[in-house]
Amino acid sequence: MTETTQRIDPAGRSPELHHAVGMLQGLREDLVQDALAYRPLLPTALDGPVSRRLPERIRRRLLWTPHFVIAAAALLVFAVGYGATGFPPAALVPAVPVLLTLVRPVAAFWASLLTTSVYAVLAGGWGVWTPATFLAHVVVMTVVAARTRPRAAAWMWVVTGLYGLFAGTVLGGGGGDPTAQLLFAAALALLVVTVWHVRRAAREEVTAQRTATAQERSMRTQLEERTTIARELHDVVAHHMSVVAIQAEAAPYRVENPPPELEQAFVTIRENAVAALTELRRVLGVVRAEDYEAPDAPQPTLADLDGLLANVRDAGLEVDKTVTGAVRDLPQGVELSAYRIVQEALSNVLRHAPGATARVEVSYVLGGLGLRVVNGPPRGLVKASPGAGHGITGMRERVAMLGGELTADATEDGGYEVAAFVPVARDGAAA
C-alpha cells in the first residue's frame, strides 16, 4: 500500500490554483509592474575583437548603432503604413510604439497592441493585423525581449496570441486572420533573442569565474609568500633569539659573585629576547597557512651541522652527533629540510629542557635519510620556556612536503624525541 501526501496551501487553495496564481504573478512582475518605468536604451559596449580595432571616430558612432536600427525600423513601419493609407497621421500611429521602446520598453508593448485597433479605424477597416501593425508589433516584441529577459518574451507571445484571438473573434475583419502568421514570426524572432540572452549570460558567468579564479590564484600566491617568510622567520630568527635568551639567563651562573648591575643587564636581555620570541610567534600565527607547500631554496645543508652544534654548545647545551651509513649528496630540498629539523629540535631543547643533554643521529640508508634528535630531562636552575610556538608543526610540514614521516613524543625518562625519515630514490631525487 502506497501512501501519498499532498502539500496543502496555507490559504486552502489547490495545487493547480496555486500554480496558476504563480504564473499570473510572473505576468504581473514582467509586463504589469512598473510598465511605465523610464529605462532609456544605453549606448552599446564595443568590446568585441573587431570593434576594438576600429578607429576612434568610427567607434564613437557605432556606440549608437541600436538606436539607429530602431529608428530605421520605425521609419520602415511608417513607410508601410503610409503606402497602405496615404494618410500620414495614420501611418505614424504604429511607428510610435517602435520609437517608444527606446525609453519605456514594457509600455511600448502595450501601446503596440492598442495601436492595432486605432490604426484599423484610421485606415478605414476593422482588421486585426494590417501590414504596418504586423511589422511594428514583431519589431516591438523583439526589442522589448532583448531589453528585458526570456520570461517576459514568453509572456508577450502568450498575451499577443490571446489578443489576436479576442480581436479576430469580436472585431472580425476581412481577408482572413493573420494572427497565426504573426505568432510564428514572433516565435522565430523571440527564439533568436532568447538564444542571445543565454549566450550572453553564459559569457558573463565564464568571465566572472575567470575573474574569481584569478583573484583566488593571486590570494593564494600571497599566502604562500607570506608563509615562506613566516617559516624562515621562525626557523632562523627564533633559533638565534632562543640562544640569546638561554645565554643571558645562564651567564650570571658562570661568573662568581657577579655585580647586581651585570645580573640586571642579563635579566633585561633575557626579558627582551623572550618578548621578541612571543611577538614573533604571534605574527607567525597570523601569517601561517595550513595548506602551504614550501619551495626548495638554496639554504644550509647537512654539511653545516657542525657549525650549528658549535653554536648550541656555546649556549650551554651538551650535544653529540652520530652519522651512520655512507655520506652522499642528497637533493637540496632534503638537505635544507633536514638541517631545519635538527635546528628546530635543538632550539626546542634549549627552550623547553634547559640543562639537558642531546644527541643528534643522521642515518644515510638505501631508501632515504633518517634523523633522530633526542634529549634527556631538564636539569639545573634555569626555567623552561612555555611551548607556544610552531616548531613541531613546521617540522611536520617539511617532512610531509617530501613524502616522509615524522614522530615527536616524550620519552620514558622525561626527555623528548624527534624522529624523521625522508625517502630518497637511488638516483638521488626525492621520492
Stockholm file with secondary structure:
# STOCKHOLM 1.0

chainA/1-431         MTETTQRIDPAGRSPELHHAVGMLQGLREDLVQDALAYRPLLPTALDGPVSRRLPERIRRRLLWTPHFVIAAAALLVFAVGYGATGFPPAALVPAVPVLLTLVRPVAAFWASLLTTSVYAVLAGGWGVWTPATFLAHVVVMTVVAARTRPRAAAWMWVVTGLYGLFAGTVLGGGGGDPTAQLLFAAALALLVVTVWHVRRAAREEVTAQRTATAQERSMRTQLEERTTIARELHDVVAHHMSVVAIQAEAAPYRVENPPPELEQAFVTIRENAVAALTELRRVLGVVRAEDYEAPDAPQPTLADLDGLLANVRDAGLEVDKTVTGAVRDLPQGVELSAYRIVQEALSNVLRHAPGATARVEVSYVLGGLGLRVVNGPPRGLVKASPGAGHGITGMRERVAMLGGELTADATEDGGYEVAAFVPVARDGAAA
#=GR chainA/1-431 SS CCCCCCCCCTTCCCHHHHHHHHHHHHHIIIIITTTTCCCCCCCCCCCSTTGGGSCHHHHHHHTTHHHHHHHHHHHHHHHHHHHHHCCHHHHHHHHHHHHHTTTCHHHHHHHHHHHHHHHHHHTTSCCSCCHHHHHHHHHHHHHHHHHSCHHHHHHHHHHHHHHHHHHHHHTCCSSCCTHHHHHHHHHHHHHHHHHHHHHHHHHHHHHHHHHHHHHHHHHHHHHHHHHHHHHHIIIIIHHHHHHHHHHHHHHHHHSSSCCHHHHHHHHHHHHHHHHHHHHHHHHHHHHCCTTCCCCCCSCCCGGGHHHHHHHHHHTTCEEEEEEESCCCCCCHHHHHHHHHHHHHHHHHHHHHSTTCEEEEEEEEETTEEEEEEEECCCCSSCCCCCCCSSHHHHHHHHHHHTTCEEEEEECTTSCEEEEEEEEBCTTSCBC
#=GC SS_cons         CCCCCCCCCTTCCCHHHHHHHHHHHHHIIIIITTTTCCCCCCCCCCCSTTGGGSCHHHHHHHTTHHHHHHHHHHHHHHHHHHHHHCCHHHHHHHHHHHHHTTTCHHHHHHHHHHHHHHHHHHTTSCCSCCHHHHHHHHHHHHHHHHHSCHHHHHHHHHHHHHHHHHHHHHTCCSSCCTHHHHHHHHHHHHHHHHHHHHHHHHHHHHHHHHHHHHHHHHHHHHHHHHHHHHHHIIIIIHHHHHHHHHHHHHHHHHSSSCCHHHHHHHHHHHHHHHHHHHHHHHHHHHHCCTTCCCCCCSCCCGGGHHHHHHHHHHTTCEEEEEEESCCCCCCHHHHHHHHHHHHHHHHHHHHHSTTCEEEEEEEEETTEEEEEEEECCCCSSCCCCCCCSSHHHHHHHHHHHTTCEEEEEECTTSCEEEEEEEEBCTTSCBC
//
